[in-house]
Amino acid sequence: MTTRAFDPGQCPVGRTLERVGDVWSLMILRDAFHGLTRFDAFEKSLGVAPNILTKRLGALVESGFLERRPYQDRPVRHEYVLTEMGRDFGPVLTALLAFGNRHLAKEGIASCLVDRETGQTAQPVVVDARSGKPIDGADFAYAAGPAAGEAVHARLALMKVLSGRS
């Protein structure tokens, strides 16, 4: 049996999953959005082994989602703060929360997003910033961008054929 390493090529989904596509990385980012910044707080919240946490925090720093900053000199201790790129990942986590609540919460909603001012439960949707249309139907399609290489064009053409939309 041969094992092939995943190559995302120019695929933005593949590139993102390559950096945050494991459970611990996503849970660390979730906790960072809740305001956690310190190793011991992540460890306590997640119940994750220190070696795994160290590895995932390092990968998130290296990928640009978190910034490592010293907050104590003796001994030196660091906190992990969301970068601009990390903050831009917030809507992705919100979409995962909404999907999980809608499709996977068999026992009922355990946590949700609420409006801080009114306390009303939010109903997260992804919308196009230009038109305001929800991106959940036939109004939108994936297309090659200006930097798309031959492989992207070929994959999108194949998807049209395989989906019967040619």
N, CA, C and O atoms as a DFTB+ gen file, in Angstrom:
664 C
 N C O
     1  1       0.845      -1.177       0.000
     2  2       0.000       0.000       0.000
     3  2       0.886       1.235       0.000
     4  3       1.838       1.321       0.776
     5  1       0.581       2.173      -0.852
     6  2       1.350       3.412      -0.893
     7  2       0.562       4.526      -0.240
     8  3      -0.665       4.580      -0.324
     9  1       1.285       5.406       0.407
    10  2       0.665       6.558       1.033
    11  2       1.110       7.786       0.264
    12  3       2.304       8.018       0.077
    13  1       0.148       8.565      -0.177
    14  2       0.461       9.762      -0.939
    15  2       0.256      10.976      -0.054
    16  3      -0.792      11.121       0.575
    17  1       1.241      11.839      -0.004
    18  2       1.112      13.074       0.757
    19  2       0.121      13.985       0.027
    20  3       0.093      14.032      -1.203
    21  1      -0.674      14.692       0.790
    22  2      -1.650      15.610       0.215
    23  2      -0.949      16.846      -0.307
    24  3      -0.135      17.449       0.392
    25  1      -1.259      17.217      -1.516
    26  2      -0.743      18.450      -2.109
    27  2      -1.940      19.314      -2.462
    28  3      -2.680      18.993      -3.392
    29  1      -2.145      20.415      -1.729
    30  2      -3.322      21.239      -2.010
    31  2      -3.237      22.013      -3.313
    32  3      -4.243      22.535      -3.794
    33  1      -2.042      22.090      -3.887
    34  2      -1.896      22.891      -5.094
    35  2      -2.388      24.303      -4.833
    36  3      -2.032      24.910      -3.822
    37  1      -3.203      24.829      -5.733
    38  2      -3.746      26.178      -5.578
    39  2      -5.105      26.186      -4.898
    40  3      -5.745      27.236      -4.827
    41  1      -5.562      25.048      -4.399
    42  2      -6.890      24.976      -3.792
    43  2      -6.920      25.712      -2.445
    44  3      -6.200      25.330      -1.522
    45  1      -7.743      26.760      -2.322
    46  2      -7.781      27.506      -1.062
    47  2      -8.330      26.678       0.104
    48  3      -7.927      26.884       1.249
    49  1      -9.232      25.759      -0.173
    50  2      -9.752      24.887       0.891
    51  2      -8.638      23.972       1.379
    52  3      -8.428      23.835       2.584
    53  1      -7.929      23.349       0.455
    54  2      -6.828      22.463       0.815
    55  2      -5.723      23.180       1.563
    56  3      -5.179      22.657       2.536
    57  1      -5.391      24.380       1.110
    58  2      -4.344      25.158       1.788
    59  2      -4.752      25.509       3.220
    60  3      -3.925      25.463       4.131
    61  1      -6.011      25.857       3.417
    62  2      -6.487      26.193       4.757
    63  2      -6.493      24.959       5.644
    64  3      -6.022      25.007       6.781
    65  1      -7.020      23.862       5.133
    66  2      -7.073      22.633       5.932
    67  2      -5.683      22.113       6.277
    68  3      -5.489      21.509       7.332
    69  1      -4.736      22.342       5.412
    70  2      -3.353      21.943       5.686
    71  2      -2.818      22.643       6.941
    72  3      -1.954      22.104       7.633
    73  1      -3.324      23.823       7.226
    74  2      -2.846      24.609       8.366
    75  2      -3.707      24.460       9.617
    76  3      -3.190      24.534      10.732
    77  1      -5.006      24.251       9.451
    78  2      -5.899      24.175      10.617
    79  2      -6.834      22.976      10.567
    80  3      -7.851      22.962      11.260
    81  1      -6.514      21.984       9.772
    82  2      -7.437      20.889       9.532
    83  2      -7.437      19.763      10.541
    84  3      -7.893      18.663      10.229
    85  1      -6.944      20.002      11.732
    86  2      -7.040      18.973      12.763
    87  2      -7.864      19.529      13.927
    88  3      -7.973      20.741      14.112
    89  1      -8.431      18.623      14.690
    90  2      -9.342      19.014      15.770
    91  2      -8.676      19.959      16.756
    92  3      -9.263      20.979      17.117
    93  1      -7.470      19.647      17.200
    94  2      -6.831      20.470      18.244
    95  2      -6.583      21.896      17.767
    96  3      -6.788      22.843      18.527
    97  1      -6.147      22.064      16.529
    98  2      -5.907      23.423      16.016
    99  2      -7.208      24.227      15.982
   100  3      -7.231      25.397      16.362
   101  1      -8.279      23.599      15.529
   102  2      -9.566      24.291      15.490
   103  2     -10.059      24.632      16.895
   104  3     -10.621      25.706      17.108
   105  1      -9.854      23.732      17.847
   106  2     -10.298      23.999      19.220
   107  2      -9.451      25.092      19.875
   108  3      -9.964      25.893      20.657
   109  1      -8.160      25.123      19.555
   110  2      -7.303      26.206      20.060
   111  2      -7.784      27.543      19.510
   112  3      -7.894      28.518      20.254
   113  1      -8.070      27.595      18.214
   114  2      -8.571      28.837      17.619
   115  2      -9.916      29.222      18.217
   116  3     -10.169      30.400      18.471
   117  1     -10.778      28.242      18.443
   118  2     -12.068      28.535      19.098
   119  2     -11.826      29.190      20.459
   120  3     -12.437      30.209      20.779
   121  1     -10.939      28.605      21.250
   122  2     -10.658      29.150      22.582
   123  2      -9.988      30.519      22.504
   124  3     -10.231      31.375      23.354
   125  1      -9.144      30.733      21.489
   126  2      -8.517      32.050      21.307
   127  2      -9.583      33.103      21.020
   128  3      -9.467      34.239      21.478
   129  1     -10.619      32.736      20.269
   130  2     -11.725      33.667      20.017
   131  2     -12.520      33.946      21.280
   132  3     -13.161      34.991      21.392
   133  1     -12.486      33.036      22.217
   134  2     -13.149      33.256      23.511
   135  2     -12.261      34.061      24.455
   136  3     -12.671      34.369      25.573
   137  1     -11.053      34.404      24.020
   138  2     -10.180      35.261      24.815
   139  2      -9.028      34.560      25.508
   140  3      -8.245      35.217      26.195
   141  1      -8.896      33.252      25.354
   142  2      -7.760      32.573      25.986
   143  2      -6.485      32.911      25.233
   144  3      -6.486      33.002      24.006
   145  1      -5.397      33.095      25.971
   146  2      -4.113      33.416      25.349
   147  2      -2.953      32.620      25.935
   148  3      -1.892      32.531      25.317
   149  1      -3.136      32.050      27.098
   150  2      -2.006      31.413      27.783
   151  2      -2.056      29.896      27.701
   152  3      -3.123      29.282      27.704
   153  1      -0.863      29.313      27.628
   154  2      -0.711      27.869      27.480
   155  2      -1.529      27.114      28.512
   156  3      -2.282      26.203      28.167
   157  1      -1.383      27.490      29.786
   158  2      -2.084      26.747      30.845
   159  2      -3.604      26.871      30.713
   160  3      -4.332      25.948      31.078
   161  1      -4.084      28.000      30.198
   162  2      -5.528      28.166      30.004
   163  2      -6.024      27.256      28.873
   164  3      -7.070      26.619      28.998
   165  1      -5.266      27.199      27.768
   166  2      -5.634      26.291      26.673
   167  2      -5.610      24.843      27.166
   168  3      -6.516      24.061      26.878
   169  1      -4.570      24.505      27.903
   170  2      -4.412      23.138      28.408
   171  2      -5.590      22.745      29.301
   172  3      -6.139      21.651      29.177
   173  1      -5.963      23.645      30.192
   174  2      -7.073      23.366      31.102
   175  2      -8.404      23.290      30.363
   176  3      -9.205      22.391      30.617
   177  1      -8.642      24.223      29.457
   178  2      -9.895      24.256      28.714
   179  2     -10.069      23.017      27.848
   180  3     -11.155      22.440      27.791
   181  1      -9.000      22.610      27.176
   182  2      -9.090      21.543      26.187
   183  2      -8.823      20.149      26.749
   184  3      -9.277      19.155      26.182
   185  1      -8.089      20.069      27.865
   186  2      -7.709      18.761      28.380
   187  2      -6.748      18.037      27.454
   188  3      -6.732      16.807      27.401
   189  1      -5.954      18.798      26.728
   190  2      -5.021      18.243      25.751
   191  2      -3.657      18.036      26.400
   192  3      -3.271      18.786      27.297
   193  1      -2.929      17.022      25.947
   194  2      -1.584      16.752      26.454
   195  2      -0.663      17.919      26.104
   196  3      -0.764      18.483      25.014
   197  1       0.235      18.285      27.020
   198  2       1.117      19.436      26.782
   199  2       1.943      19.329      25.502
   200  3       2.146      20.332      24.818
   201  1       2.417      18.141      25.170
   202  2       3.235      18.004      23.955
   203  2       2.417      18.269      22.693
   204  3       2.923      18.858      21.738
   205  1       1.171      17.841      22.686
   206  2       0.299      18.094      21.539
   207  2      -0.029      19.584      21.454
   208  3      -0.010      20.170      20.371
   209  1      -0.329      20.190      22.601
   210  2      -0.641      21.618      22.628
   211  2       0.545      22.441      22.142
   212  3       0.375      23.370      21.353
   213  1       1.741      22.106      22.605
   214  2       2.948      22.809      22.181
   215  2       3.110      22.737      20.668
   216  3       3.398      23.739      20.015
   217  1       2.923      21.550      20.126
   218  2       3.074      21.353      18.683
   219  2       2.030      22.151      17.900
   220  3       2.368      22.809      16.917
   221  1       0.785      22.099      18.320
   222  2      -0.281      22.803      17.592
   223  2      -0.139      24.320      17.712
   224  3      -0.337      25.037      16.731
   225  1       0.203      24.817      18.909
   226  2       0.426      26.263      19.056
   227  2       1.564      26.713      18.153
   228  3       1.461      27.750      17.497
   229  1       2.635      25.954      18.111
   230  2       3.765      26.284      17.244
   231  2       3.367      26.326      15.778
   232  3       3.779      27.219      15.038
   233  1       2.560      25.352      15.362
   234  2       2.112      25.308      13.969
   235  2       1.200      26.493      13.650
   236  3       1.281      27.059      12.559
   237  1       0.336      26.872      14.592
   238  2      -0.553      28.012      14.367
   239  2       0.223      29.325      14.325
   240  3      -0.152      30.245      13.598
   241  1       1.300      29.415      15.098
   242  2       2.178      30.589      15.035
   243  2       2.889      30.607      13.687
   244  3       2.918      31.631      13.005
   245  1       3.465      29.460      13.309
   246  2       4.199      29.366      12.044
   247  2       3.298      29.663      10.844
   248  3       3.741      30.271       9.870
   249  1       2.055      29.244      10.912
   250  2       1.105      29.478       9.821
   251  2       0.553      30.896       9.805
   252  3      -0.071      31.305       8.825
   253  1       0.774      31.654      10.881
   254  2       0.337      33.045      10.902
   255  2      -1.013      33.299      11.544
   256  3      -1.517      34.420      11.476
   257  1      -1.622      32.279      12.175
   258  2      -2.915      32.469      12.835
   259  2      -2.767      33.076      14.227
   260  3      -3.634      33.819      14.688
   261  1      -1.666      32.752      14.886
   262  2      -1.391      33.264      16.229
   263  2      -0.028      33.921      16.260
   264  3       0.859      33.594      15.473
   265  1       0.121      34.855      17.184
   266  2       1.416      35.492      17.448
   267  2       1.819      35.127      18.869
   268  3       1.002      35.187      19.788
   269  1       3.077      34.751      19.046
   270  2       3.612      34.390      20.359
   271  2       4.282      35.618      20.962
   272  3       5.215      36.173      20.382
   273  1       3.795      36.044      22.144
   274  2       4.328      37.246      22.793
   275  2       4.718      36.922      24.230
   276  3       3.975      36.238      24.935
   277  1       5.883      37.411      24.673
   278  2       6.238      37.201      26.083
   279  2       5.368      38.067      26.991
   280  3       5.097      39.226      26.681
   281  1       4.933      37.497      28.114
   282  2       4.177      38.282      29.089
   283  2       4.829      38.244      30.469
   284  3       4.368      38.914      31.394
   285  1       5.903      37.461      30.609
   286  2       6.600      37.358      31.890
   287  2       8.077      37.084      31.605
   288  3       8.414      36.329      30.693
   289  1       8.963      37.716      32.409
   290  2      10.398      37.565      32.186
   291  2      11.026      36.389      32.931
   292  3      11.824      35.650      32.355
   293  1      10.676      36.209      34.195
   294  2      11.336      35.170      35.011
   295  2      10.309      34.280      35.683
   296  3       9.639      34.723      36.616
   297  1      10.167      33.083      35.256
   298  2      10.692      32.532      34.005
   299  2       9.948      33.131      32.812
   300  3       8.843      33.656      32.951
   301  1      10.577      33.043      31.636
   302  2       9.950      33.582      30.435
   303  2       8.713      32.754      30.114
   304  3       8.770      31.528      30.009
   305  1       7.608      33.448      29.962
   306  2       6.348      32.808      29.575
   307  2       5.743      33.606      28.430
   308  3       5.922      34.819      28.327
   309  1       5.024      32.895      27.576
   310  2       4.446      33.520      26.390
   311  2       2.939      33.352      26.368
   312  3       2.379      32.421      26.946
   313  1       2.309      34.285      25.684
   314  2       0.884      34.152      25.399
   315  2       0.741      34.054      23.885
   316  3       1.647      34.407      23.129
   317  1      -0.405      33.571      23.470
   318  2      -0.686      33.354      22.056
   319  2      -1.902      34.185      21.686
   320  3      -3.007      33.952      22.174
   321  1      -1.676      35.166      20.809
   322  2      -2.696      36.149      20.477
   323  2      -3.063      36.009      18.997
   324  3      -2.193      35.819      18.147
   325  1      -4.352      36.104      18.703
   326  2      -4.799      36.032      17.319
   327  2      -4.187      37.162      16.494
   328  3      -4.158      38.315      16.923
   329  1      -3.706      36.816      15.320
   330  2      -3.219      37.808      14.358
   331  2      -4.400      38.273      13.513
   332  3      -5.523      37.806      13.705
   333  1      -4.158      39.178      12.592
   334  2      -5.222      39.604      11.678
   335  2      -5.751      38.396      10.901
   336  3      -6.961      38.242      10.731
   337  1      -4.837      37.540      10.432
   338  2      -5.269      36.346       9.717
   339  2      -6.087      35.439      10.633
   340  3      -7.102      34.884      10.212
   341  1      -5.656      35.291      11.865
   342  2      -6.406      34.486      12.824
   343  2      -7.793      35.040      13.069
   344  3      -8.769      34.291      13.123
   345  1      -7.881      36.366      13.219
   346  2      -9.205      36.995      13.418
   347  2     -10.097      36.812      12.196
   348  3     -11.314      36.676      12.324
   349  1      -9.490      36.809      11.009
   350  2     -10.257      36.589       9.783
   351  2     -10.842      35.177       9.713
   352  3     -11.751      34.921       8.924
   353  1     -10.329      34.270      10.529
   354  2     -10.826      32.896      10.558
   355  2     -12.100      32.775      11.392
   356  3     -12.764      31.739      11.351
   357  1     -12.447      33.806      12.139
   358  2     -13.631      33.779      12.997
   359  2     -14.910      33.369      12.296
   360  3     -15.636      32.521      12.815
   361  1     -15.219      33.941      11.130
   362  2     -16.445      33.527      10.453
   363  2     -16.461      32.046      10.064
   364  3     -17.528      31.438       9.981
   365  1     -15.289      31.470       9.828
   366  2     -15.220      30.034       9.511
   367  2     -15.658      29.233      10.733
   368  3     -16.436      28.286      10.614
   369  1     -15.157      29.614      11.908
   370  2     -15.571      28.929      13.138
   371  2     -17.061      29.127      13.400
   372  3     -17.741      28.207      13.855
   373  1     -17.562      30.314      13.116
   374  2     -18.993      30.577      13.293
   375  2     -19.813      29.700      12.354
   376  3     -20.858      29.180      12.743
   377  1     -19.346      29.535      11.125
   378  2     -20.040      28.662      10.172
   379  2     -20.021      27.213      10.660
   380  3     -21.015      26.501      10.521
   381  1     -18.891      26.770      11.235
   382  2     -18.820      25.411      11.786
   383  2     -19.786      25.248      12.953
   384  3     -20.442      24.215      13.078
   385  1     -19.874      26.264      13.807
   386  2     -20.808      26.229      14.932
   387  2     -22.246      26.109      14.422
   388  3     -23.014      25.278      14.907
   389  1     -22.597      26.929      13.460
   390  2     -23.955      26.912      12.919
   391  2     -24.264      25.562      12.277
   392  3     -25.345      25.009      12.479
   393  1     -23.329      25.038      11.513
   394  2     -23.520      23.736      10.871
   395  2     -23.694      22.638      11.925
   396  3     -24.604      21.814      11.833
   397  1     -22.812      22.639      12.920
   398  2     -22.898      21.629      13.975
   399  2     -24.213      21.691      14.730
   400  3     -24.807      20.656      15.032
   401  1     -24.670      22.894      15.037
   402  2     -25.957      23.034      15.728
   403  2     -27.115      22.594      14.842
   404  3     -28.059      21.968      15.324
   405  1     -27.052      22.906      13.581
   406  2     -28.140      22.578      12.669
   407  2     -28.215      21.083      12.359
   408  3     -29.308      20.530      12.228
   409  1     -27.053      20.425      12.240
   410  2     -27.047      19.050      11.737
   411  2     -26.527      17.983      12.688
   412  3     -26.800      16.800      12.486
   413  1     -25.789      18.368      13.713
   414  2     -25.109      17.352      14.530
   415  2     -25.469      17.383      16.010
   416  3     -25.001      16.532      16.767
   417  1     -26.275      18.326      16.438
   418  2     -26.622      18.463      17.859
   419  2     -27.868      17.645      18.168
   420  3     -28.938      18.199      18.422
   421  1     -27.723      16.334      18.146
   422  2     -28.875      15.434      18.349
   423  2     -29.545      15.650      19.708
   424  3     -30.759      15.494      19.839
   425  1     -28.750      16.007      20.710
   426  2     -29.284      16.206      22.059
   427  2     -29.819      17.621      22.273
   428  3     -30.389      17.927      23.321
   429  1     -29.632      18.472      21.280
   430  2     -30.057      19.865      21.394
   431  2     -28.850      20.794      21.388
   432  3     -27.707      20.342      21.452
   433  1     -29.108      22.062      21.313
   434  2     -28.052      23.074      21.219
   435  2     -27.344      23.215      22.568
   436  3     -27.976      23.532      23.576
   437  1     -26.045      22.982      22.582
   438  2     -25.252      23.120      23.805
   439  2     -24.596      24.495      23.901
   440  3     -24.412      25.012      25.003
   441  1     -24.242      25.094      22.765
   442  2     -23.720      26.456      22.764
   443  2     -24.104      27.108      21.450
   444  3     -24.252      26.445      20.423
   445  1     -24.263      28.424      21.507
   446  2     -24.690      29.146      20.315
   447  2     -24.118      30.557      20.366
   448  3     -23.529      30.977      21.362
   449  1     -24.305      31.257      19.289
   450  2     -23.869      32.644      19.182
   451  2     -25.066      33.528      19.514
   452  3     -26.167      33.312      19.006
   453  1     -24.843      34.534      20.377
   454  2     -25.934      35.433      20.733
   455  2     -25.503      36.883      20.541
   456  3     -24.316      37.206      20.587
   457  1     -26.468      37.731      20.332
   458  2     -26.249      39.172      20.251
   459  2     -25.960      39.660      21.669
   460  3     -26.786      39.473      22.562
   461  1     -24.807      40.278      21.887
   462  2     -24.423      40.735      23.240
   463  2     -25.428      41.726      23.823
   464  3     -25.677      41.728      25.028
   465  1     -25.994      42.554      22.977
   466  2     -26.908      43.594      23.446
   467  2     -28.292      43.045      23.799
   468  3     -28.856      43.391      24.837
   469  1     -28.834      42.188      22.930
   470  2     -30.199      41.715      23.127
   471  2     -30.295      40.331      23.753
   472  3     -31.329      39.972      24.317
   473  1     -29.215      39.547      23.653
   474  2     -29.245      38.176      24.144
   475  2     -29.928      37.211      23.193
   476  3     -30.029      36.017      23.474
   477  1     -30.399      37.732      22.060
   478  2     -31.082      36.893      21.072
   479  2     -30.081      35.965      20.382
   480  3     -28.956      36.357      20.076
   481  1     -30.515      34.733      20.147
   482  2     -29.683      33.779      19.430
   483  2     -29.514      34.232      17.991
   484  3     -30.487      34.564      17.314
   485  1     -28.276      34.244      17.533
   486  2     -27.979      34.618      16.149
   487  2     -28.239      33.429      15.229
   488  3     -28.154      32.274      15.646
   489  1     -28.548      33.722      14.008
   490  2     -28.727      32.712      12.971
   491  2     -27.656      32.964      11.908
   492  3     -27.933      33.605      10.894
   493  1     -26.430      32.465      12.132
   494  2     -25.330      32.765      11.209
   495  2     -25.565      32.206       9.808
   496  3     -25.973      31.057       9.638
   497  1     -25.300      33.044       8.813
   498  2     -25.314      32.641       7.416
   499  2     -24.121      33.311       6.743
   500  3     -23.645      34.354       7.193
   501  1     -23.652      32.712       5.678
   502  2     -22.585      33.316       4.887
   503  2     -23.263      34.070       3.751
   504  3     -24.080      33.511       3.019
   505  1     -22.914      35.342       3.613
   506  2     -23.514      36.161       2.557
   507  2     -22.430      36.806       1.702
   508  3     -21.303      37.017       2.149
   509  1     -22.794      37.107       0.479
   510  2     -21.917      37.838      -0.414
   511  2     -21.918      39.307       0.009
   512  3     -22.978      39.926       0.102
   513  1     -20.748      39.859       0.263
   514  2     -20.648      41.242       0.730
   515  2     -21.155      42.241      -0.308
   516  3     -21.628      43.315       0.064
   517  1     -21.069      41.918      -1.584
   518  2     -21.507      42.852      -2.622
   519  2     -23.023      42.881      -2.772
   520  3     -23.632      43.949      -2.827
   521  1     -23.627      41.689      -2.839
   522  2     -25.063      41.633      -3.127
   523  2     -25.921      41.421      -1.884
   524  3     -27.117      41.712      -1.894
   525  1     -25.310      40.913      -0.814
   526  2     -26.067      40.589       0.389
   527  2     -26.804      39.259       0.292
   528  3     -27.507      38.875       1.227
   529  1     -26.654      38.550      -0.828
   530  2     -27.332      37.263      -1.016
   531  2     -26.647      36.177      -0.184
   532  3     -25.420      36.120      -0.116
   533  1     -27.452      35.315       0.449
   534  2     -26.853      34.158       1.133
   535  2     -26.162      33.251       0.114
   536  3     -26.678      32.996      -0.974
   537  1     -24.995      32.782       0.499
   538  2     -24.242      31.896      -0.394
   539  2     -24.575      30.464      -0.010
   540  3     -23.802      29.781       0.662
   541  1     -25.752      30.028      -0.456
   542  2     -26.174      28.670      -0.106
   543  2     -26.979      28.014      -1.215
   544  3     -27.604      26.976      -0.995
   545  1     -26.974      28.589      -2.370
   546  2     -27.800      28.023      -3.418
   547  2     -27.190      28.143      -4.788
   548  3     -25.972      28.232      -4.942
   549  1     -28.050      28.144      -5.779
   550  2     -27.640      28.104      -7.170
   551  2     -27.184      29.450      -7.725
   552  3     -26.757      29.527      -8.877
   553  1     -27.267      30.504      -6.930
   554  2     -26.861      31.823      -7.430
   555  2     -25.351      31.968      -7.586
   556  3     -24.886      32.901      -8.241
   557  1     -24.590      31.067      -6.998
   558  2     -23.137      31.182      -7.015
   559  2     -22.506      29.883      -7.498
   560  3     -23.054      28.798      -7.305
   561  1     -21.338      30.018      -8.133
   562  2     -20.591      28.849      -8.615
   563  2     -19.102      29.110      -8.422
   564  3     -18.657      30.258      -8.430
   565  1     -18.352      28.057      -8.254
   566  2     -16.897      28.186      -8.159
   567  2     -16.344      28.434      -9.556
   568  3     -16.792      27.831     -10.531
   569  1     -15.363      29.333      -9.639
   570  2     -14.748      29.673     -10.913
   571  2     -13.256      29.880     -10.706
   572  3     -12.799      30.126      -9.590
   573  1     -12.522      29.781     -11.770
   574  2     -11.081      30.020     -11.709
   575  2     -10.822      31.504     -11.479
   576  3     -11.488      32.358     -12.064
   577  1      -9.858      31.797     -10.630
   578  2      -9.462      33.175     -10.372
   579  2      -8.340      33.598     -11.293
   580  3      -7.849      32.795     -12.087
   581  1      -7.925      34.859     -11.197
   582  2      -6.893      35.388     -12.096
   583  2      -5.553      34.653     -12.003
   584  3      -4.811      34.616     -12.985
   585  1      -5.231      34.078     -10.866
   586  2      -3.942      33.390     -10.701
   587  2      -4.043      31.883     -10.931
   588  3      -3.067      31.160     -10.736
   589  1      -5.207      31.411     -11.341
   590  2      -5.424      29.973     -11.504
   591  2      -4.479      29.389     -12.549
   592  3      -4.322      29.922     -13.647
   593  1      -3.860      28.281     -12.168
   594  2      -2.998      27.553     -13.086
   595  2      -3.790      26.512     -13.855
   596  3      -5.007      26.390     -13.708
   597  1      -3.079      25.774     -14.669
   598  2      -3.698      24.748     -15.520
   599  2      -4.440      23.700     -14.689
   600  3      -5.515      23.251     -15.088
   601  1      -3.886      23.306     -13.548
   602  2      -4.517      22.272     -12.718
   603  2      -5.874      22.741     -12.178
   604  3      -6.814      21.949     -12.104
   605  1      -5.980      24.002     -11.807
   606  2      -7.253      24.540     -11.302
   607  2      -8.287      24.541     -12.418
   608  3      -9.425      24.123     -12.208
   609  1      -7.905      25.003     -13.594
   610  2      -8.828      25.019     -14.727
   611  2      -9.290      23.598     -15.057
   612  3     -10.471      23.364     -15.311
   613  1      -8.352      22.661     -15.050
   614  2      -8.695      21.266     -15.359
   615  2      -9.637      20.684     -14.305
   616  3     -10.598      19.997     -14.653
   617  1      -9.374      20.948     -13.017
   618  2     -10.229      20.416     -11.945
   619  2     -11.641      21.005     -12.038
   620  3     -12.621      20.275     -11.897
   621  1     -11.751      22.300     -12.271
   622  2     -13.072      22.924     -12.377
   623  2     -13.835      22.407     -13.595
   624  3     -15.049      22.215     -13.528
   625  1     -13.137      22.180     -14.699
   626  2     -13.778      21.610     -15.880
   627  2     -14.270      20.196     -15.580
   628  3     -15.376      19.826     -15.974
   629  1     -13.461      19.417     -14.892
   630  2     -13.857      18.060     -14.524
   631  2     -15.073      18.081     -13.597
   632  3     -15.980      17.263     -13.747
   633  1     -15.097      19.015     -12.637
   634  2     -16.230      19.127     -11.718
   635  2     -17.525      19.421     -12.478
   636  3     -18.580      18.887     -12.136
   637  1     -17.449      20.258     -13.496
   638  2     -18.641      20.555     -14.307
   639  2     -19.150      19.282     -14.980
   640  3     -20.348      18.998     -14.978
   641  1     -18.222      18.523     -15.554
   642  2     -18.611      17.286     -16.242
   643  2     -19.198      16.285     -15.245
   644  3     -20.261      15.713     -15.486
   645  1     -18.500      16.074     -14.120
   646  2     -18.943      15.083     -13.141
   647  2     -20.271      15.452     -12.484
   648  3     -21.044      14.572     -12.104
   649  1     -20.536      16.753     -12.349
   650  2     -21.776      17.181     -11.720
   651  2     -22.931      17.326     -12.714
   652  3     -24.071      17.573     -12.324
   653  1     -22.621      17.168     -13.998
   654  2     -23.656      17.294     -15.025
   655  2     -24.019      18.737     -15.325
   656  3     -25.093      19.001     -15.866
   657  1     -23.152      19.671     -14.987
   658  2     -23.444      21.096     -15.224
   659  2     -22.656      21.652     -16.397
   660  3     -22.392      22.854     -16.440
   661  1     -22.276      20.818     -17.345
   662  2     -21.444      21.304     -18.452
   663  2     -22.201      21.937     -19.544
   664  3     -21.609      22.383     -20.527
